Amino acid sequence: MDQKQIAVVGGGTMGAGIAQVFAQSGYRVDLVDLNEEILKRSIGRIEKSVRKLAEKGVLDPSKVDAVLSSVRPVPSVGKMAPSALVVEAVPEHFELKKKIFQELDAAAPKESILASNTSSISITEIAAATKRPEKVIGMHFMNPVPLMKLVEVIRGIATADETYERVEALTKELGKTPVEVQDYPGFVSNRILMPMINEAIYALMEGVASAEDIDTVMKLGMNHPMGPLTLADFIGLDVCLDIMEVLYSGFSDPKYRPCPLLKKMVRAGYLGRKSGRGFFEYGS
């Protein structure tokens, strides 16, 4: 099997970013999504990002065409090329991920590693839906993927050392920094980040300060580059709520209870930047 052939399942922002960083590192990438329009937008997003990196001198301009030609849009899991690694990057819902991993388990060669970009869902539980739990692992990239250096590499209870070592080496090859994390809800990043965002939303709901002032306190007082409410808008309030629900159910601890204001805003469709309105308003 060609070790330089990988696949990414899910053509959203994260999937496109993951496909891009692999292509920039010399891999051929099948970007898989059932929605033709999403695939078209993803390829456009990758092209825009790659050209911008070249303009800034981060990427050799002579390599732009090779990088772009390395990403192939694919309409289904059944049509992707045999891949040494498949990275799932679909929305943060367990039943959807379970279904995709069952499809991948049936379609991918037995030696393929199956990775999930999940930001909070149990790798152990995802792996249990397959017949190769020892080859299932978490690769939690940070957004925006082409710029952020961290990747949480998450071991499920059955993840083999060989699988971990291969993914750790791949992560370094991408120019990223891997951090080994055990399989607990939210891992490290979101177990710490999301309760902070949730508490900022409680402070807003209780009238402690305005959204602008809450963000100012955290930027100027705690030296955060972005305030928690702006960050929540950037991540997507629906994603924040999904992760808080995973933490709340996973630990059965009331300290992870999602703020009612967060729930209300998601119900209203105020999802942040992607919807044009969250804790702040955004232009088209």
N, C-alpha and C positions, 0 to 999 in steps of 0.2 A: 504494500500500500504506500502511496506517495505521502511522505511525511510533511510535504509542503502544501498539501491540500487540506483546507479546513472549511467548515460551514458555520454560519451564524443563522439561527432561526428566530425571526422577529425583525421586521424592518423599521421599527420605530427609531427614536433618537439614540437610544443606547445600542441597539443592534447595528445601526449605521456607523456609529463611532467605533464599535468593536471591529467591524469589518474593515474599516479604514486603517486602524493601527496594525492589523495583521497584514493588510496589503502593503503598507509602508515598510514592513519588515520582510518583504519578499515572499509572502504567502499568496497562493491562489485561494480566493474566497468565494464560496457560494452563499449569497445572501437570500434567505428563503422567507417568503411571505405569501399567503394565499391571496392577498389584496393587491391587485396590479397597480392601483393608484399609489398605495403606500410604498411599493417597491420603486416606482418612478420617482417619487419625492425623495426617497432615501438615496438613490443614486445621484440625484441632483444635489442633495445635502453633502454627500461625500465629495463631489467634484468642487463645490464651493469651498469647502473646508480645506481640501488639498491645495487648491490654487492660492488660497489665502496664506497657508503655511509657506508655500513657495515664495510668495511676494515678500514675506517677512524674513526670509532666509533660513527658516527652520528646516525646510525640505529643499533638496537640490532640484531646481526647476527642470533639469533634464530628465528627472525621474517621474514627473507628473503623469505623463501619458502611460507609462508602465504601471504605475500604481492604479490608475483609473481602469485600465484594461484588465487588471487582476481581479476585479470584483464582478461577479456574474449574477444577475438577478435570476432567481429560480422560483417557480410558482408553487412548489409543494415539496415536502420532505422526500417523497418517493422519487423525485427527479434530481436530487442533489448527488454530486459525485461522491464516491467512497472517500471518507475524510478521516484523517488521524485524530482530529478533535472536532466535536460539534459543541457550539456554545449556544444555549437557549437564552433568549432575551425578550420574552413576551411579558405582558402585564402581570402584576403581582397577585395572581389568584392561583391557589393550590390546584384546584381541579383542572384548570387549563394547563398548568405545567405538568401535572400527572399525565394527562392525555397526550401531550407532546412527547414526553419521555417514553411513554409506551410505544408511540409511533417510531421514535428514534431508535429504540431498542430493537424493534423489528427490522428497520431499514438499514441501519449502519452496520458495517463490518464488526465482528465480535471483538476485535482488538481496539476499536475506536473508544476514545475517552469521551464521555458525555458530561458536559459542564453546564451549570446554571448560573446566570448572572443575577439570581435572586438577591434582594437586599435584606431579606428577613426570614423567608420560609425555610423550614427544616430540610437540609440536604439529605439527612437520613430518611425522611419520609418520602422525598422525591425518588431516592435511590430504590426504595422498597417497591416502587411501581415497575422496576425493571428486573431483568434476569442477570444483570451485571453490576450489582451494587458496589463492588470493589473498584469499578471504573467510573463511578459517578462522584463528582466533586463540585464545589462552588468556586466560581471566579467572579467576585463582585467588583466590577469596574466602577470608578467614580465618574460623574458627569461634570463637564464634558470630557469624554473618553480620550480624545486626542491630546488634551492638555494636562489632565490630572495623572499623577504618577502612581498613586496607590492602587493595589488590587488586593482585596481580602481573598485569600485562598482557603476555603472552608472544607474541613474534613468531616464527612459523615461518619457514622459509627463503623461502617464497613469499608470505607475508602482505603485502598491499598497504599502502602508506602511508595511503591513504584509509580502509582498514579499521581500522588502528591508531588513526587520529585520531578516527574515529567512536566507537570503544569507549572511548578515553581520555575523550572528552567525556561519554559516558554515565556512566562511572564517577564523574566529578566531580559530575554531576547527582544521583547517588545519595547525595552527601555523603561519598564515599569518596576516598581518596588513591591514584591510580594510580602504579605504578612500572613503567617500561619494562624488560623483561627479555628476554634472548635465549634461544633454545631449546637449553638443555643440561640433562642429567638433574638433576631436583630443583630446577631454576631457582635462585633465591637462597635462599628461605626454608628449604626442606627440605634443600638441599645443606649448609646450616650447622646447622640444628636437629636433623635426624635422626641424624647422626653423634654429636652430643652426647648425645642420648638413648641411642643404642646403646652409647656408652662408659660411661654411668651403669649400664646393665644389665650390662656386663662387670664393673664394679666390684662390683656386687651378687653376681654369679655367683662371683667370685674371693674373696668374703668380706672385701673391704676395709672395708666398713661395712654397716650395716643399711639397708633401703630408707628408713626414716624419717630416718636420719642423713645419707644421701646427699642427700636433698631439703633437709634443714636447711642443709647446707653451701652448696648453690647458692642458697638463698633468703637466708640471712643473710650469706654471704660474697661472693656475686656480685650480690645485690640482685634476683634473679629473683622475680617475683610468685608463681610456682608451681614446685615442684621438678620435675626432669626425669622422674621415675618417675610422679608424680601426673599430669603432663602427658601422658605416654604412655598412661596409663589413660583420660584424657579423650579423647584422639584415637582410641584403639582400637588394641590391640596388633597386630591383623591389618593395620590400615592402616599402622602403623609398619613392619611386616615387608615389606609390599608395596613401600613406598617405598625401603627399604634394598635390596631385591632389584633395583629399577630402577637405583639408584645403582651397585650392585655390577656388574650386567651392562653398564650404560651406559658406565662408565669403565674396566671391566676392571682395577680397582685394589683390592688386598686390604684397603686401609684402610676400605673400605665393606662388609666382610664382616659380615652380620647375626650378632649374638651368638647362640650356641647356646641360651642360656636363653630368649631371645625366641622362637625357633622352637619350643622345647618348650612354652612357655606357650600359644602360639597353637594348637598341636596338641591341648593339653588343653582348649581352649575357654575359657581364662582371658583374656578379651579386654579387660578393664578395666571401666569404669563400665557399659557397655551389657550386660555379662553378669553383673554383680554382683561380679565378682572379677577382679583383675589383680595388680599389685604390692601393692595394698591391697584390702580388702574393703568392699563397699558394700551398704547396705540396699536393699530393694525400691523 
